[in-house]
Amino acid sequence: MLFHTRDFVVTEKLDYFAAGASVMYGMYFAPIRIFRLDKPDAVGSNTGTVLRMWTALCVALYLAHVGYLSFVRFDYTYNMAANIAVGVVQNILWTSFSIQRFRKVGRMWAAWPGLIVAWIVLAMSLELFDFPPWWGMLDAHALWHLGTVGPTIWWYNFLIKDAQEDMQNSRLKA
Ligand SMILES: [Zn+2]
């Protein structure tokens, strides 16, 4: 919001680096949930090591990304390409997770991540196919921001349902 009202060097960096952090965090979280790296006993004894290595890799990639943009060159094309590449990987992960879960449990909300991802891809196309602002004020980027409100709420509801189901399952096992 700050960046969109005041375009300074610092607000631009805050906008881009925060967006990058959010995309990178999504990438970090996806395999942890999908492959259950948060539950060492469920997958295998070396899961803790895998999780630590994954954490270190994600932190290193993010720092390298911010370092490149800060100290080498603020390359908008590279930044966009990096975010799209990382985004596409997690979209594929969540879509296949949804298909598998939906087939297994048959409940509609198991398919939510895949549907949310599809929504994000549609909204994301506004970022890629830019057009001149309507009435000189409403541009593609504003619509992209508007388009991210719905899936954020939807995603939060999925996380709650997923955590509740997990709690029930562990109670059943105990
Ligand atoms: Zn923006």
Backbone and ligand atoms as CSV (ligand in chain L), in Angstrom:
chain,resi,resn,atom,element,x,y,z
A,1,MET,N,N,0.839,-1.206,0.000
A,1,MET,CA,C,0.000,0.000,0.000
A,1,MET,C,C,0.869,1.249,0.000
A,2,LEU,N,N,1.914,1.219,0.865
A,2,LEU,CA,C,2.836,2.358,0.932
A,2,LEU,C,C,3.469,2.611,-0.424
A,3,PHE,N,N,3.942,1.524,-1.064
A,3,PHE,CA,C,4.614,1.660,-2.353
A,3,PHE,C,C,3.673,2.232,-3.404
A,4,HIS,N,N,2.400,1.797,-3.368
A,4,HIS,CA,C,1.479,2.258,-4.400
A,4,HIS,C,C,1.048,3.696,-4.197
A,5,THR,N,N,1.258,4.241,-2.994
A,5,THR,CA,C,0.922,5.658,-2.807
A,5,THR,C,C,2.178,6.527,-2.893
A,6,ARG,N,N,3.350,5.987,-2.451
A,6,ARG,CA,C,4.591,6.768,-2.480
A,6,ARG,C,C,5.710,5.933,-3.092
A,7,ASP,N,N,6.038,6.210,-4.347
A,7,ASP,CA,C,7.037,5.428,-5.067
A,7,ASP,C,C,8.448,5.970,-4.796
A,8,PHE,N,N,9.032,5.530,-3.669
A,8,PHE,CA,C,10.413,5.883,-3.340
A,8,PHE,C,C,11.285,4.636,-3.476
A,9,VAL,N,N,12.604,4.816,-3.412
A,9,VAL,CA,C,13.518,3.666,-3.490
A,9,VAL,C,C,13.201,2.678,-2.368
A,10,VAL,N,N,12.999,3.208,-1.141
A,10,VAL,CA,C,12.787,2.313,-0.003
A,10,VAL,C,C,11.424,1.610,-0.080
A,11,THR,N,N,10.360,2.337,-0.507
A,11,THR,CA,C,9.047,1.687,-0.574
A,11,THR,C,C,9.030,0.646,-1.704
A,12,GLU,N,N,9.752,0.927,-2.785
A,12,GLU,CA,C,9.824,-0.048,-3.878
A,12,GLU,C,C,10.503,-1.332,-3.402
A,13,LYS,N,N,11.614,-1.168,-2.670
A,13,LYS,CA,C,12.338,-2.349,-2.161
A,13,LYS,C,C,11.461,-3.123,-1.188
A,14,LEU,N,N,10.765,-2.398,-0.290
A,14,LEU,CA,C,9.892,-3.072,0.675
A,14,LEU,C,C,8.815,-3.875,-0.065
A,15,ASP,N,N,8.240,-3.288,-1.103
A,15,ASP,CA,C,7.187,-3.958,-1.868
A,15,ASP,C,C,7.733,-5.222,-2.542
A,16,TYR,N,N,8.816,-5.084,-3.262
A,16,TYR,CA,C,9.364,-6.208,-4.025
A,16,TYR,C,C,9.924,-7.307,-3.122
A,17,PHE,N,N,10.617,-6.901,-2.058
A,17,PHE,CA,C,11.232,-7.914,-1.187
A,17,PHE,C,C,10.183,-8.619,-0.333
A,18,ALA,N,N,9.144,-7.887,0.060
A,18,ALA,CA,C,8.070,-8.526,0.827
A,18,ALA,C,C,7.299,-9.497,-0.076
A,19,ALA,N,N,7.045,-9.078,-1.328
A,19,ALA,CA,C,6.357,-9.966,-2.272
A,19,ALA,C,C,7.204,-11.220,-2.511
A,20,GLY,N,N,8.513,-11.014,-2.695
A,20,GLY,CA,C,9.421,-12.147,-2.898
A,20,GLY,C,C,9.432,-13.077,-1.697
A,21,ALA,N,N,9.405,-12.483,-0.488
A,21,ALA,CA,C,9.403,-13.288,0.735
A,21,ALA,C,C,8.126,-14.109,0.824
A,22,SER,N,N,7.017,-13.531,0.427
A,22,SER,CA,C,5.747,-14.241,0.500
A,22,SER,C,C,5.708,-15.403,-0.507
A,23,VAL,N,N,6.232,-15.180,-1.705
A,23,VAL,CA,C,6.301,-16.256,-2.707
A,23,VAL,C,C,7.256,-17.359,-2.224
A,24,MET,N,N,8.396,-16.940,-1.679
A,24,MET,CA,C,9.396,-17.911,-1.206
A,24,MET,C,C,8.860,-18.693,-0.008
A,25,TYR,N,N,8.118,-18.019,0.872
A,25,TYR,CA,C,7.557,-18.729,2.020
A,25,TYR,C,C,6.541,-19.781,1.555
A,26,GLY,N,N,5.770,-19.428,0.523
A,26,GLY,CA,C,4.826,-20.391,-0.047
A,26,GLY,C,C,5.558,-21.617,-0.576
A,27,MET,N,N,6.702,-21.370,-1.225
A,27,MET,CA,C,7.517,-22.461,-1.759
A,27,MET,C,C,8.086,-23.309,-0.626
A,28,TYR,N,N,8.464,-22.633,0.464
A,28,TYR,CA,C,9.024,-23.323,1.627
A,28,TYR,C,C,7.962,-24.217,2.273
A,29,PHE,N,N,6.756,-23.656,2.389
A,29,PHE,CA,C,5.693,-24.358,3.107
A,29,PHE,C,C,5.120,-25.547,2.325
A,30,ALA,N,N,4.997,-25.408,1.001
A,30,ALA,CA,C,4.307,-26.444,0.207
A,30,ALA,C,C,4.850,-27.863,0.442
A,31,PRO,N,N,6.142,-28.120,0.245
A,31,PRO,CA,C,6.624,-29.502,0.462
A,31,PRO,C,C,6.574,-29.925,1.929
A,32,ILE,N,N,6.661,-28.946,2.846
A,32,ILE,CA,C,6.588,-29.312,4.273
A,32,ILE,C,C,5.226,-29.911,4.581
A,33,ARG,N,N,4.159,-29.284,4.065
A,33,ARG,CA,C,2.818,-29.825,4.302
A,33,ARG,C,C,2.553,-31.060,3.441
A,34,ILE,N,N,2.896,-30.974,2.152
A,34,ILE,CA,C,2.521,-32.045,1.220
A,34,ILE,C,C,3.266,-33.344,1.558
A,35,PHE,N,N,4.549,-33.233,1.866
A,35,PHE,CA,C,5.335,-34.435,2.193
A,35,PHE,C,C,5.490,-34.624,3.704
A,36,ARG,N,N,4.727,-33.836,4.465
A,36,ARG,CA,C,4.673,-33.962,5.920
A,36,ARG,C,C,6.060,-33.928,6.577
A,37,LEU,N,N,6.894,-32.980,6.150
A,37,LEU,CA,C,8.218,-32.843,6.759
A,37,LEU,C,C,8.121,-32.337,8.196
A,38,ASP,N,N,6.913,-31.843,8.573
A,38,ASP,CA,C,6.716,-31.349,9.944
A,38,ASP,C,C,6.455,-32.480,10.918
A,39,LYS,N,N,6.289,-33.710,10.387
A,39,LYS,CA,C,6.019,-34.852,11.276
A,39,LYS,C,C,7.090,-35.915,11.070
A,40,PRO,N,N,8.205,-35.804,11.786
A,40,PRO,CA,C,9.338,-36.711,11.575
A,40,PRO,C,C,8.958,-38.192,11.663
A,41,ASP,N,N,8.106,-38.562,12.654
A,41,ASP,CA,C,7.800,-39.977,12.864
A,41,ASP,C,C,6.896,-40.538,11.765
A,42,ALA,N,N,6.179,-39.641,11.053
A,42,ALA,CA,C,5.239,-40.124,10.042
A,42,ALA,C,C,5.953,-40.515,8.743
A,43,VAL,N,N,7.077,-39.923,8.475
A,43,VAL,CA,C,7.720,-40.140,7.167
A,43,VAL,C,C,9.021,-40.931,7.278
A,44,GLY,N,N,9.778,-40.687,8.303
A,44,GLY,CA,C,11.050,-41.394,8.429
A,44,GLY,C,C,11.962,-40.612,9.362
A,45,SER,N,N,12.989,-41.279,9.857
A,45,SER,CA,C,13.775,-40.668,10.931
A,45,SER,C,C,14.658,-39.524,10.444
A,46,ASN,N,N,14.999,-39.495,9.133
A,46,ASN,CA,C,15.877,-38.410,8.691
A,46,ASN,C,C,15.118,-37.185,8.188
A,47,THR,N,N,13.791,-37.127,8.479
A,47,THR,CA,C,12.983,-35.996,8.033
A,47,THR,C,C,13.473,-34.692,8.647
A,48,GLY,N,N,13.931,-34.756,9.911
A,48,GLY,CA,C,14.435,-33.560,10.576
A,48,GLY,C,C,15.589,-32.946,9.813
A,49,THR,N,N,16.489,-33.792,9.342
A,49,THR,CA,C,17.645,-33.327,8.564
A,49,THR,C,C,17.188,-32.724,7.244
A,50,VAL,N,N,16.253,-33.410,6.565
A,50,VAL,CA,C,15.728,-32.899,5.289
A,50,VAL,C,C,15.104,-31.524,5.498
A,51,LEU,N,N,14.317,-31.388,6.594
A,51,LEU,CA,C,13.655,-30.117,6.884
A,51,LEU,C,C,14.683,-29.010,7.126
A,52,ARG,N,N,15.731,-29.326,7.896
A,52,ARG,CA,C,16.768,-28.309,8.165
A,52,ARG,C,C,17.480,-27.898,6.877
A,53,MET,N,N,17.762,-28.877,6.008
A,53,MET,CA,C,18.432,-28.558,4.739
A,53,MET,C,C,17.530,-27.725,3.847
A,54,TRP,N,N,16.245,-28.066,3.821
A,54,TRP,CA,C,15.267,-27.330,3.022
A,54,TRP,C,C,15.156,-25.888,3.522
A,55,THR,N,N,15.119,-25.723,4.868
A,55,THR,CA,C,15.053,-24.383,5.467
A,55,THR,C,C,16.273,-23.571,5.050
A,56,ALA,N,N,17.463,-24.163,5.180
A,56,ALA,CA,C,18.702,-23.462,4.839
A,56,ALA,C,C,18.724,-23.089,3.359
A,57,LEU,N,N,18.266,-24.008,2.493
A,57,LEU,CA,C,18.265,-23.740,1.048
A,57,LEU,C,C,17.343,-22.569,0.709
A,58,CYS,N,N,16.128,-22.567,1.302
A,58,CYS,CA,C,15.159,-21.498,1.019
A,58,CYS,C,C,15.674,-20.151,1.512
A,59,VAL,N,N,16.234,-20.123,2.726
A,59,VAL,CA,C,16.776,-18.875,3.277
A,59,VAL,C,C,17.907,-18.375,2.376
A,60,ALA,N,N,18.803,-19.296,1.951
A,60,ALA,CA,C,19.941,-18.918,1.105
A,60,ALA,C,C,19.462,-18.373,-0.241
A,61,LEU,N,N,18.458,-19.039,-0.843
A,61,LEU,CA,C,17.946,-18.574,-2.139
A,61,LEU,C,C,17.335,-17.181,-2.018
A,62,TYR,N,N,16.591,-16.971,-0.931
A,62,TYR,CA,C,15.952,-15.662,-0.742
A,62,TYR,C,C,17.004,-14.572,-0.546
A,63,LEU,N,N,18.019,-14.848,0.290
A,63,LEU,CA,C,19.070,-13.867,0.528
A,63,LEU,C,C,19.843,-13.568,-0.754
A,64,ALA,N,N,20.101,-14.613,-1.568
A,64,ALA,CA,C,20.812,-14.408,-2.833
A,64,ALA,C,C,19.975,-13.529,-3.768
A,65,HIS,N,N,18.655,-13.769,-3.777
A,65,HIS,CA,C,17.730,-13.004,-4.618
A,65,HIS,C,C,17.741,-11.519,-4.222
A,66,VAL,N,N,17.564,-11.270,-2.905
A,66,VAL,CA,C,17.556,-9.891,-2.396
A,66,VAL,C,C,18.938,-9.244,-2.596
A,67,GLY,N,N,19.997,-10.025,-2.372
A,67,GLY,CA,C,21.364,-9.523,-2.550
A,67,GLY,C,C,21.625,-9.111,-3.986
A,68,TYR,N,N,21.184,-9.937,-4.920
A,68,TYR,CA,C,21.374,-9.621,-6.344
A,68,TYR,C,C,20.640,-8.330,-6.710
A,69,LEU,N,N,19.370,-8.241,-6.292
A,69,LEU,CA,C,18.572,-7.059,-6.639
A,69,LEU,C,C,19.110,-5.793,-5.961
A,70,SER,N,N,19.698,-5.957,-4.752
A,70,SER,CA,C,20.174,-4.787,-3.999
A,70,SER,C,C,21.558,-4.342,-4.439
A,71,PHE,N,N,22.465,-5.316,-4.635
A,71,PHE,CA,C,23.871,-4.948,-4.805
A,71,PHE,C,C,24.382,-5.128,-6.227
A,72,VAL,N,N,23.677,-5.939,-7.046
A,72,VAL,CA,C,24.155,-6.117,-8.419
A,72,VAL,C,C,23.311,-5.249,-9.358
A,73,ARG,N,N,22.028,-5.577,-9.470
A,73,ARG,CA,C,21.180,-4.843,-10.398
A,73,ARG,C,C,19.725,-5.048,-10.029
A,74,PHE,N,N,18.929,-3.982,-10.023
A,74,PHE,CA,C,17.500,-4.151,-9.775
A,74,PHE,C,C,16.847,-4.504,-11.115
A,75,ASP,N,N,16.886,-5.797,-11.414
A,75,ASP,CA,C,16.467,-6.296,-12.712
A,75,ASP,C,C,14.999,-6.751,-12.633
A,76,TYR,N,N,14.092,-5.943,-13.196
A,76,TYR,CA,C,12.651,-6.225,-13.087
A,76,TYR,C,C,12.268,-7.505,-13.827
A,77,THR,N,N,12.901,-7.747,-14.959
A,77,THR,CA,C,12.571,-8.947,-15.732
A,77,THR,C,C,13.011,-10.197,-14.983
A,78,TYR,N,N,14.237,-10.159,-14.432
A,78,TYR,CA,C,14.701,-11.301,-13.646
A,78,TYR,C,C,13.788,-11.524,-12.445
A,79,ASN,N,N,13.441,-10.435,-11.749
A,79,ASN,CA,C,12.603,-10.553,-10.551
A,79,ASN,C,C,11.265,-11.216,-10.875
A,80,MET,N,N,10.642,-10.767,-11.956
A,80,MET,CA,C,9.363,-11.332,-12.383
A,80,MET,C,C,9.540,-12.809,-12.737
A,81,ALA,N,N,10.601,-13.129,-13.498
A,81,ALA,CA,C,10.843,-14.509,-13.920
A,81,ALA,C,C,11.082,-15.411,-12.706
A,82,ALA,N,N,11.865,-14.916,-11.729
A,82,ALA,CA,C,12.166,-15.710,-10.528
A,82,ALA,C,C,10.885,-16.003,-9.757
A,83,ASN,N,N,10.037,-14.981,-9.581
A,83,ASN,CA,C,8.792,-15.174,-8.835
A,83,ASN,C,C,7.843,-16.118,-9.559
A,84,ILE,N,N,7.777,-15.978,-10.885
A,84,ILE,CA,C,6.882,-16.858,-11.648
A,84,ILE,C,C,7.389,-18.299,-11.574
A,85,ALA,N,N,8.708,-18.493,-11.718
A,85,ALA,CA,C,9.273,-19.850,-11.677
A,85,ALA,C,C,8.961,-20.518,-10.340
A,86,VAL,N,N,9.225,-19.794,-9.235
A,86,VAL,CA,C,8.973,-20.354,-7.902
A,86,VAL,C,C,7.471,-20.563,-7.699
A,87,GLY,N,N,6.663,-19.648,-8.238
A,87,GLY,CA,C,5.208,-19.771,-8.129
A,87,GLY,C,C,4.685,-20.981,-8.884
A,88,VAL,N,N,5.193,-21.201,-10.083
A,88,VAL,CA,C,4.716,-22.314,-10.910
A,88,VAL,C,C,5.012,-23.655,-10.226
A,89,VAL,N,N,6.200,-23.775,-9.601
A,89,VAL,CA,C,6.567,-25.033,-8.928
A,89,VAL,C,C,5.557,-25.346,-7.819
A,90,GLN,N,N,5.227,-24.328,-6.979
A,90,GLN,CA,C,4.286,-24.619,-5.895
A,90,GLN,C,C,2.872,-24.823,-6.416
A,91,ASN,N,N,2.520,-24.162,-7.539
A,91,ASN,CA,C,1.204,-24.399,-8.139
A,91,ASN,C,C,1.070,-25.854,-8.582
A,92,ILE,N,N,2.129,-26.385,-9.184
A,92,ILE,CA,C,2.105,-27.787,-9.626
A,92,ILE,C,C,1.990,-28.709,-8.402
A,93,LEU,N,N,2.766,-28.403,-7.347
A,93,LEU,CA,C,2.723,-29.220,-6.129
A,93,LEU,C,C,1.318,-29.238,-5.530
A,94,TRP,N,N,0.693,-28.044,-5.388
A,94,TRP,CA,C,-0.629,-27.972,-4.752
A,94,TRP,C,C,-1.715,-28.578,-5.631
A,95,THR,N,N,-1.580,-28.424,-6.952
A,95,THR,CA,C,-2.584,-28.999,-7.842
A,95,THR,C,C,-2.540,-30.525,-7.765
A,96,SER,N,N,-1.338,-31.113,-7.783
A,96,SER,CA,C,-1.281,-32.578,-7.710
A,96,SER,C,C,-1.705,-33.067,-6.324
A,97,PHE,N,N,-1.380,-32.278,-5.274
A,97,PHE,CA,C,-1.833,-32.616,-3.919
A,97,PHE,C,C,-3.362,-32.655,-3.880
A,98,SER,N,N,-4.000,-31.634,-4.462
A,98,SER,CA,C,-5.463,-31.552,-4.462
A,98,SER,C,C,-6.087,-32.724,-5.190
A,99,ILE,N,N,-5.547,-33.057,-6.354
A,99,ILE,CA,C,-6.109,-34.157,-7.143
A,99,ILE,C,C,-6.016,-35.461,-6.346
A,100,GLN,N,N,-4.838,-35.712,-5.754
A,100,GLN,CA,C,-4.657,-36.940,-4.977
A,100,GLN,C,C,-5.568,-36.999,-3.755
A,101,ARG,N,N,-5.625,-35.861,-3.008
A,101,ARG,CA,C,-6.445,-35.814,-1.790
A,101,ARG,C,C,-7.923,-35.982,-2.119
A,102,PHE,N,N,-8.350,-35.282,-3.191
A,102,PHE,CA,C,-9.769,-35.347,-3.552
A,102,PHE,C,C,-10.159,-36.767,-3.943
A,103,ARG,N,N,-9.268,-37.436,-4.677
A,103,ARG,CA,C,-9.530,-38.833,-5.055
A,103,ARG,C,C,-9.615,-39.722,-3.826
A,104,LYS,N,N,-8.778,-39.440,-2.826
A,104,LYS,CA,C,-8.678,-40.287,-1.640
A,104,LYS,C,C,-9.852,-40.049,-0.687
A,105,VAL,N,N,-10.107,-38.781,-0.301
A,105,VAL,CA,C,-11.127,-38.516,0.704
A,105,VAL,C,C,-12.467,-38.118,0.105
A,106,GLY,N,N,-12.473,-37.644,-1.159
A,106,GLY,CA,C,-13.725,-37.312,-1.840
A,106,GLY,C,C,-14.426,-36.070,-1.328
A,107,ARG,N,N,-13.792,-35.346,-0.381
A,107,ARG,CA,C,-14.422,-34.134,0.150
A,107,ARG,C,C,-14.006,-32.940,-0.701
A,108,MET,N,N,-14.984,-32.045,-0.924
A,108,MET,CA,C,-14.726,-30.910,-1.817
A,108,MET,C,C,-13.549,-30.055,-1.341
A,109,TRP,N,N,-13.450,-29.849,-0.031
A,109,TRP,CA,C,-12.402,-28.917,0.439
A,109,TRP,C,C,-10.995,-29.451,0.224
A,110,ALA,N,N,-10.870,-30.746,-0.029
A,110,ALA,CA,C,-9.550,-31.298,-0.350
A,110,ALA,C,C,-9.049,-30.754,-1.682
A,111,ALA,N,N,-9.993,-30.325,-2.531
A,111,ALA,CA,C,-9.619,-29.805,-3.854
A,111,ALA,C,C,-9.367,-28.291,-3.819
A,112,TRP,N,N,-9.630,-27.667,-2.661
A,112,TRP,CA,C,-9.482,-26.203,-2.576
A,112,TRP,C,C,-8.113,-25.690,-3.019
A,113,PRO,N,N,-6.992,-26.269,-2.522
A,113,PRO,CA,C,-5.697,-25.701,-2.939
A,113,PRO,C,C,-5.560,-25.614,-4.457
A,114,GLY,N,N,-5.993,-26.643,-5.186
A,114,GLY,CA,C,-5.901,-26.635,-6.645
A,114,GLY,C,C,-6.752,-25.534,-7.269
A,115,LEU,N,N,-7.967,-25.325,-6.688
A,115,LEU,CA,C,-8.865,-24.288,-7.209
A,115,LEU,C,C,-8.311,-22.889,-6.904
A,116,ILE,N,N,-7.743,-22.746,-5.682
A,116,ILE,CA,C,-7.154,-21.465,-5.288
A,116,ILE,C,C,-5.985,-21.125,-6.217
A,117,VAL,N,N,-5.173,-22.141,-6.500
A,117,VAL,CA,C,-4.029,-21.967,-7.394
A,117,VAL,C,C,-4.510,-21.521,-8.783
A,118,ALA,N,N,-5.602,-22.136,-9.275
A,118,ALA,CA,C,-6.144,-21.770,-10.587
A,118,ALA,C,C,-6.587,-20.302,-10.582
A,119,TRP,N,N,-7.220,-19.874,-9.497
A,119,TRP,CA,C,-7.657,-18.478,-9.334
A,119,TRP,C,C,-6.441,-17.544,-9.394
A,120,ILE,N,N,-5.381,-17.919,-8.634
A,120,ILE,CA,C,-4.162,-17.096,-8.587
A,120,ILE,C,C,-3.552,-16.975,-9.996
A,121,VAL,N,N,-3.565,-18.097,-10.743
A,121,VAL,CA,C,-2.993,-18.069,-12.090
A,121,VAL,C,C,-3.782,-17.091,-12.972
A,122,LEU,N,N,-5.120,-17.126,-12.844
A,122,LEU,CA,C,-5.953,-16.198,-13.627
A,122,LEU,C,C,-5.654,-14.744,-13.244
A,123,ALA,N,N,-5.576,-14.482,-11.912
A,123,ALA,CA,C,-5.289,-13.118,-11.443
A,123,ALA,C,C,-3.886,-12.704,-11.877
A,124,MET,N,N,-2.976,-13.679,-11.820
A,124,MET,CA,C,-1.581,-13.438,-12.186
A,124,MET,C,C,-1.452,-13.015,-13.655
A,125,SER,N,N,-2.364,-13.502,-14.494
A,125,SER,CA,C,-2.281,-13.151,-15.909
A,125,SER,C,C,-2.449,-11.640,-16.100
A,126,LEU,N,N,-3.121,-10.976,-15.127
A,126,LEU,CA,C,-3.234,-9.509,-15.176
A,126,LEU,C,C,-1.862,-8.846,-15.042
A,127,GLU,N,N,-0.961,-9.519,-14.278
A,127,GLU,CA,C,0.390,-8.990,-14.110
A,127,GLU,C,C,1.190,-9.118,-15.405
A,128,LEU,N,N,0.894,-10.178,-16.146
A,128,LEU,CA,C,1.680,-10.441,-17.357
A,128,LEU,C,C,1.112,-9.711,-18.581
A,129,PHE,N,N,-0.240,-9.649,-18.674
A,129,PHE,CA,C,-0.860,-8.967,-19.819
A,129,PHE,C,C,-1.368,-7.604,-19.363
A,130,ASP,N,N,-0.438,-6.706,-19.235
A,130,ASP,CA,C,-0.753,-5.360,-18.743
A,130,ASP,C,C,-1.530,-4.572,-19.808
A,131,PHE,N,N,-2.347,-3.620,-19.366
A,131,PHE,CA,C,-3.058,-2.757,-20.330
A,131,PHE,C,C,-3.108,-1.340,-19.753
A,132,PRO,N,N,-3.360,-0.316,-20.590
A,132,PRO,CA,C,-3.419,1.060,-20.078
A,132,PRO,C,C,-4.566,1.200,-19.083
A,133,PRO,N,N,-4.398,1.991,-18.023
A,133,PRO,CA,C,-5.437,2.096,-16.979
A,133,PRO,C,C,-6.764,2.619,-17.517
A,134,TRP,N,N,-7.871,2.014,-17.027
A,134,TRP,CA,C,-9.207,2.515,-17.367
A,134,TRP,C,C,-9.407,3.837,-16.645
A,135,TRP,N,N,-9.967,4.803,-17.319
A,135,TRP,CA,C,-10.218,6.157,-16.791
A,135,TRP,C,C,-8.958,6.732,-16.146
A,136,GLY,N,N,-7.796,6.278,-16.657
A,136,GLY,CA,C,-6.532,6.809,-16.160
A,136,GLY,C,C,-6.200,6.433,-14.738
A,137,MET,N,N,-6.969,5.494,-14.124
A,137,MET,CA,C,-6.657,5.154,-12.731
A,137,MET,C,C,-6.723,3.672,-12.377
A,138,LEU,N,N,-7.593,2.893,-13.017
A,138,LEU,CA,C,-7.745,1.493,-12.618
A,138,LEU,C,C,-6.934,0.619,-13.581
A,139,ASP,N,N,-5.760,0.172,-13.114
A,139,ASP,CA,C,-4.886,-0.591,-14.013
A,139,ASP,C,C,-4.868,-2.081,-13.669
A,140,ALA,N,N,-4.165,-2.836,-14.513
A,140,ALA,CA,C,-4.119,-4.293,-14.363
A,140,ALA,C,C,-3.543,-4.690,-13.004
A,141,HIS,N,N,-2.556,-3.939,-12.539
A,141,HIS,CA,C,-1.924,-4.282,-11.266
A,141,HIS,C,C,-2.881,-4.090,-10.084
A,142,ALA,N,N,-3.726,-3.045,-10.161
A,142,ALA,CA,C,-4.729,-2.830,-9.108
A,142,ALA,C,C,-5.714,-3.996,-9.084
A,143,LEU,N,N,-6.120,-4.450,-10.290
A,143,LEU,CA,C,-7.057,-5.579,-10.370
A,143,LEU,C,C,-6.412,-6.868,-9.852
A,144,TRP,N,N,-5.121,-7.020,-10.106
A,144,TRP,CA,C,-4.388,-8.180,-9.576
A,144,TRP,C,C,-4.444,-8.177,-8.060
A,145,HIS,N,N,-4.169,-7.007,-7.448
A,145,HIS,CA,C,-4.234,-6.915,-5.985
A,145,HIS,C,C,-5.638,-7.249,-5.482
A,146,LEU,N,N,-6.653,-6.720,-6.173
A,146,LEU,CA,C,-8.042,-7.007,-5.791
A,146,LEU,C,C,-8.308,-8.511,-5.885
A,147,GLY,N,N,-7.756,-9.133,-6.945
A,147,GLY,CA,C,-7.971,-10.563,-7.167
A,147,GLY,C,C,-7.298,-11.462,-6.147
A,148,THR,N,N,-6.353,-10.926,-5.358
A,148,THR,CA,C,-5.674,-11.767,-4.370
A,148,THR,C,C,-6.401,-11.783,-3.017
A,149,VAL,N,N,-7.416,-10.905,-2.835
A,149,VAL,CA,C,-8.108,-10.840,-1.542
A,149,VAL,C,C,-8.891,-12.130,-1.290
A,150,GLY,N,N,-9.698,-12.514,-2.292
A,150,GLY,CA,C,-10.540,-13.712,-2.159
A,150,GLY,C,C,-9.739,-14.974,-1.842
A,151,PRO,N,N,-8.737,-15.320,-2.679
A,151,PRO,CA,C,-7.995,-16.557,-2.423
A,151,PRO,C,C,-7.237,-16.558,-1.093
A,152,THR,N,N,-6.880,-15.370,-0.571
A,152,THR,CA,C,-6.194,-15.323,0.727
A,152,THR,C,C,-7.125,-15.819,1.835
A,153,ILE,N,N,-8.381,-15.340,1.796
A,153,ILE,CA,C,-9.372,-15.765,2.803
A,153,ILE,C,C,-9.673,-17.254,2.634
A,154,TRP,N,N,-9.848,-17.647,1.392
A,154,TRP,CA,C,-10.166,-19.046,1.052
A,154,TRP,C,C,-9.038,-19.961,1.532
A,155,TRP,N,N,-7.793,-19.554,1.261
A,155,TRP,CA,C,-6.612,-20.330,1.645
A,155,TRP,C,C,-6.534,-20.475,3.158
A,156,TYR,N,N,-6.832,-19.384,3.884
A,156,TYR,CA,C,-6.805,-19.415,5.344
A,156,TYR,C,C,-7.821,-20.436,5.859
A,157,ASN,N,N,-8.984,-20.469,5.227
A,157,ASN,CA,C,-10.000,-21.449,5.627
A,157,ASN,C,C,-9.531,-22.874,5.359
A,158,PHE,N,N,-8.823,-23.093,4.262
A,158,PHE,CA,C,-8.272,-24.423,3.982
A,158,PHE,C,C,-7.284,-24.821,5.077
A,159,LEU,N,N,-6.383,-23.883,5.442
A,159,LEU,CA,C,-5.372,-24.201,6.462
A,159,LEU,C,C,-6.029,-24.606,7.778
A,160,ILE,N,N,-7.119,-23.902,8.145
A,160,ILE,CA,C,-7.830,-24.227,9.387
A,160,ILE,C,C,-8.445,-25.632,9.294
A,161,LYS,N,N,-9.154,-25.905,8.189
A,161,LYS,CA,C,-9.790,-27.226,8.018
A,161,LYS,C,C,-8.737,-28.337,8.022
A,162,ASP,N,N,-7.636,-28.083,7.337
A,162,ASP,CA,C,-6.562,-29.072,7.237
A,162,ASP,C,C,-5.974,-29.356,8.619
A,163,ALA,N,N,-5.753,-28.294,9.416
A,163,ALA,CA,C,-5.194,-28.462,10.761
A,163,ALA,C,C,-6.185,-29.183,11.673
A,164,GLN,N,N,-7.492,-28.847,11.519
A,164,GLN,CA,C,-8.516,-29.503,12.349
A,164,GLN,C,C,-8.581,-30.992,12.043
A,165,GLU,N,N,-8.524,-31.321,10.748
A,165,GLU,CA,C,-8.569,-32.732,10.359
A,165,GLU,C,C,-7.359,-33.483,10.915
A,166,ASP,N,N,-6.217,-32.815,10.850
A,166,ASP,CA,C,-4.986,-33.418,11.363
A,166,ASP,C,C,-5.090,-33.679,12.859
A,167,MET,N,N,-5.696,-32.724,13.591
A,167,MET,CA,C,-5.864,-32.895,15.041
A,167,MET,C,C,-6.773,-34.067,15.346
A,168,GLN,N,N,-7.867,-34.180,14.568
A,168,GLN,CA,C,-8.803,-35.298,14.760
A,168,GLN,C,C,-8.106,-36.632,14.512
A,169,ASN,N,N,-7.326,-36.693,13.422
A,169,ASN,CA,C,-6.611,-37.932,13.090
A,169,ASN,C,C,-5.643,-38.328,14.188
A,170,SER,N,N,-4.918,-37.339,14.752
A,170,SER,CA,C,-3.953,-37.718,15.782
A,170,SER,C,C,-4.656,-38.108,17.079
A,171,ARG,N,N,-5.872,-37.551,17.292
A,171,ARG,CA,C,-6.642,-37.974,18.468
A,171,ARG,C,C,-7.124,-39.416,18.307
A,172,LEU,N,N,-7.513,-39.751,17.094
A,172,LEU,CA,C,-7.988,-41.116,16.816
A,172,LEU,C,C,-6.872,-42.135,17.027
A,173,LYS,N,N,-5.648,-41.711,16.643
A,173,LYS,CA,C,-4.493,-42.621,16.766
A,173,LYS,C,C,-4.088,-42.789,18.223
A,174,ALA,N,N,-4.236,-41.691,19.019
A,174,ALA,CA,C,-3.766,-41.705,20.420
A,174,ALA,C,C,-4.636,-42.606,21.289
L,1,ZN,ZN,ZN,1.547,-4.008,-6.097
